[in-house]
Amino acid sequence: MDEIRRRGGTISGSESEGSVSVDTPLGQVEGSWSFDGEELSVTLLRKPAMVPETLIWERLDAACGPPIGRA
């Protein structure tokens, strides 16, 4: 999650759940997350129409480590 902060994003909440937002040149990406001690779950809540969802998951994989891509 440090990578998200380095890119100007904000992360709020506790150690077990919260929200995340990142501004992009095309608009804001927003999501919520939860962590049960073993699994990090991220729910995409808002994204610019021009930003492919696969790109967001690829960036999360790079920032947090795979696998992210379960829906």
N, CA and C of each residue as an Amber inpcrd file, in Angstrom:
protein
   213
   0.8140000  -1.1970000   0.0000000   0.0000000   0.0000000   0.0000000
   0.8580000   1.2620000   0.0000000   2.1290000   1.1220000   0.3500000
   3.0260000   2.2780000   0.2820000   3.1360000   2.8080000  -1.1410000
   3.0860000   1.9060000  -2.1220000   3.1530000   2.3260000  -3.5210000
   1.9830000   3.2460000  -3.8650000   0.8190000   2.9640000  -3.3530000
  -0.3560000   3.8100000  -3.5970000  -0.1180000   5.1990000  -3.0180000
   0.4240000   5.2680000  -1.8340000   0.7120000   6.5680000  -1.2090000
   1.7890000   7.3300000  -1.9800000   2.8100000   6.6210000  -2.4670000
   3.8600000   7.2740000  -3.2560000   3.2980000   7.8980000  -4.5290000
   2.2410000   7.3340000  -5.0440000   1.6150000   7.8580000  -6.2580000
   0.5550000   8.9160000  -5.9500000   0.5150000   9.3870000  -4.6970000
  -0.4000000  10.4550000  -4.3320000  -1.7610000   9.9880000  -3.8650000
  -1.9410000   8.6880000  -3.7100000  -3.2170000   8.1480000  -3.2570000
  -3.3900000   8.2850000  -1.7530000  -4.6150000   8.1310000  -1.3060000
  -4.9040000   8.1620000   0.1200000  -5.5110000   6.8360000   0.5460000
  -5.1120000   6.4000000   1.7160000  -5.6310000   5.1740000   2.3120000
  -6.0830000   5.5390000   3.7110000  -7.3130000   5.1860000   4.0380000
  -7.8210000   5.4870000   5.3750000  -8.4940000   4.2540000   5.9520000
  -8.6020000   4.2360000   7.2720000  -9.2500000   3.1240000   7.9460000
  -8.3530000   2.5300000   9.0080000  -8.7110000   1.3390000   9.4190000
  -7.9650000   0.6280000  10.4520000  -7.0270000  -0.3860000   9.7960000
  -6.4280000  -1.2510000  10.5840000  -5.5580000  -2.2830000  10.0240000
  -6.3510000  -3.4000000   9.3680000  -7.6720000  -3.4420000   9.5890000
  -8.4660000  -4.5310000   9.0260000  -9.4190000  -4.1110000   7.9120000
  -9.7070000  -2.8050000   7.7690000 -10.5870000  -2.3710000   6.6870000
 -10.4750000  -0.8730000   6.4730000 -10.8590000  -0.4500000   5.2740000
 -10.7910000   0.9730000   4.9930000 -11.1170000   1.2930000   3.5550000
 -10.6590000   2.4670000   3.1320000 -10.9100000   2.9120000   1.7650000
  -9.6200000   3.4240000   1.1550000  -9.6260000   3.4750000  -0.1660000
  -8.4510000   3.9310000  -0.9080000  -8.9320000   4.7700000  -2.0880000
  -8.1920000   5.8160000  -2.4150000  -8.4940000   6.6110000  -3.6070000
  -7.1900000   7.1050000  -4.2140000  -7.1910000   7.1650000  -5.5360000
  -6.0240000   7.6150000  -6.2920000  -6.5290000   8.4670000  -7.4500000
  -5.9460000   9.6500000  -7.6030000  -6.2720000  10.4910000  -8.7500000
  -5.4460000  10.0440000  -9.9440000  -6.0810000  10.0050000 -11.1030000
  -5.3980000   9.7160000 -12.3550000  -5.6500000  10.8960000 -13.2910000
  -4.9180000  10.9920000 -14.3800000  -5.1910000  12.0700000 -15.3340000
  -6.6170000  12.0250000 -15.9010000  -7.2600000  10.8580000 -15.8510000
  -8.6080000  10.7090000 -16.3950000  -9.7040000  10.7800000 -15.3400000
  -9.3420000  10.8770000 -14.0710000 -10.3280000  10.9240000 -12.9880000
  -9.9070000  10.0630000 -11.8240000 -10.7210000  10.0290000 -10.8100000
 -10.3850000   9.3390000  -9.5670000 -10.8060000   7.8700000  -9.5870000
  -9.9470000   7.0380000  -9.0010000 -10.2500000   5.6310000  -8.7630000
 -10.4750000   5.4980000  -7.2630000 -11.5910000   4.8540000  -6.8740000
 -11.9100000   4.6750000  -5.4590000 -12.2460000   3.2130000  -5.1960000
 -11.9070000   2.7740000  -4.0090000 -12.2270000   1.4150000  -3.6230000
 -12.2670000   1.2610000  -2.1230000 -12.7140000   0.0980000  -1.6960000
 -12.6640000  -0.2510000  -0.2820000 -11.8370000  -1.5230000  -0.1660000
 -11.3180000  -1.7850000   1.0150000 -10.4880000  -2.9580000   1.2250000
 -10.7320000  -3.5300000   2.6100000 -10.4290000  -4.8030000   2.7510000
 -10.4690000  -5.4590000   4.0630000  -9.3260000  -6.4680000   4.1070000
  -8.8180000  -6.6900000   5.2980000  -7.7180000  -7.6250000   5.5050000
  -8.0240000  -8.4380000   6.7510000  -8.1150000  -9.7630000   6.6080000
  -8.4540000 -10.6350000   7.7320000  -7.2260000 -11.2670000   8.3850000
  -6.0430000 -10.7600000   8.0700000  -4.8170000 -11.3200000   8.6170000
  -4.1110000 -12.2250000   7.6180000  -4.8560000 -12.7240000   6.6310000
  -4.2840000 -13.5870000   5.6070000  -4.5760000 -13.0910000   4.2010000
  -5.7950000 -12.6160000   3.9880000  -6.2110000 -12.2390000   2.6420000
  -6.6150000 -10.7820000   2.5820000  -6.0640000 -10.0860000   1.5960000
  -6.4330000  -8.7070000   1.3250000  -7.4910000  -8.7230000   0.2330000
  -8.6530000  -8.1530000   0.5060000  -9.7370000  -8.0580000  -0.4750000
  -9.9460000  -6.6000000  -0.8310000 -10.0090000  -6.3190000  -2.1260000
 -10.2080000  -4.9600000  -2.6160000 -11.4580000  -4.9470000  -3.4850000
 -12.3250000  -3.9810000  -3.2330000 -13.5310000  -3.7990000  -4.0400000
 -13.4300000  -2.4640000  -4.7510000 -13.5290000  -2.5040000  -6.0600000
 -13.4760000  -1.2910000  -6.8740000 -14.8540000  -0.6350000  -6.8400000
 -14.9130000   0.6280000  -6.3900000 -16.1810000   1.3370000  -6.2530000
 -16.4210000   2.3680000  -7.3510000 -15.3590000   2.9680000  -7.8460000
 -15.4970000   4.0310000  -8.8510000 -14.2140000   4.1070000  -9.6640000
 -14.3700000   4.2940000 -10.9770000 -13.2160000   4.4560000 -11.8500000
 -13.6430000   5.2580000 -13.0630000 -12.6990000   5.9570000 -13.6970000
 -13.0200000   6.6510000 -14.9380000 -13.3670000   5.6310000 -16.0280000
 -14.3330000   5.9710000 -16.8560000 -14.7660000   5.0570000 -17.9160000
 -13.6330000   4.6740000 -18.8590000 -12.6850000   5.5680000 -19.0610000
 -11.5950000   5.3240000 -20.0130000 -10.4590000   4.4800000 -19.4310000
 -10.4930000   4.1780000 -18.1520000  -9.4430000   3.3740000 -17.5200000
  -9.9230000   1.9220000 -17.4570000  -9.2460000   1.0080000 -18.1490000
  -9.6620000  -0.3960000 -18.1180000  -9.5080000  -0.9890000 -16.7130000
 -10.4840000  -1.7510000 -16.3050000 -10.4340000  -2.3900000 -14.9920000
  -9.2100000  -3.3020000 -14.8680000  -8.8390000  -3.9600000 -15.9580000
  -7.6700000  -4.8390000 -15.9160000  -6.3980000  -4.0680000 -15.5720000
  -6.2980000  -2.8270000 -16.0230000  -5.1300000  -2.0000000 -15.7010000
  -5.0680000  -1.7230000 -14.2000000  -6.2080000  -1.4710000 -13.5980000
  -6.2520000  -1.2220000 -12.1470000  -5.7880000  -2.4550000 -11.3890000
  -6.2870000  -3.6470000 -11.7670000  -5.8770000  -4.8720000 -11.0720000
  -4.3940000  -5.1580000 -11.2930000  -3.8850000  -4.8800000 -12.4940000
  -2.4530000  -5.0740000 -12.7540000  -1.6120000  -4.1770000 -11.8530000
  -2.0340000  -2.9320000 -11.6760000  -1.2990000  -1.9980000 -10.8060000
  -1.3730000  -2.4480000  -9.3460000  -2.5280000  -2.9540000  -8.9260000
  -2.6380000  -3.4630000  -7.5530000  -1.7540000  -4.6870000  -7.3550000
  -1.7290000  -5.5660000  -8.3510000  -0.8340000  -6.7300000  -8.2830000
   0.6100000  -6.2820000  -8.1060000   1.0140000  -5.2710000  -8.8800000
   2.3900000  -4.7710000  -8.8100000   2.6750000  -4.1350000  -7.4520000
   1.6980000  -3.4220000  -6.8900000   1.8960000  -2.7280000  -5.6140000
   1.7970000  -3.6600000  -4.4100000   0.8870000  -4.6220000  -4.4660000
   0.6100000  -5.4670000  -3.2920000   1.1050000  -6.8930000  -3.4380000
   1.3970000  -7.3160000  -4.6510000   1.7950000  -8.6930000  -4.8930000
   0.6140000  -9.5310000  -5.3090000   0.8170000 -10.4390000  -6.2660000
  -0.2810000 -11.2700000  -6.7520000  -0.6800000 -12.2980000  -5.7080000
  -1.8130000 -12.9410000  -5.8070000  -2.8510000 -12.6870000  -6.8250000
  -3.8810000 -11.7030000  -6.3130000  -4.2720000 -10.7900000  -7.1420000
  -5.3670000  -9.8630000  -6.8580000  -6.5860000 -10.2650000  -7.6640000
  -6.3900000 -10.7620000  -8.8420000  -7.4370000 -10.9170000  -9.8400000
  -8.5550000 -11.8970000  -9.5720000  -9.1110000 -11.9470000  -8.3880000
 -10.3190000 -12.7460000  -8.1670000 -11.4790000 -11.7820000  -8.0410000
 -12.5630000 -12.1030000  -8.7000000 -13.7300000 -11.2190000  -8.6390000
 -14.8680000 -11.8990000  -7.9250000
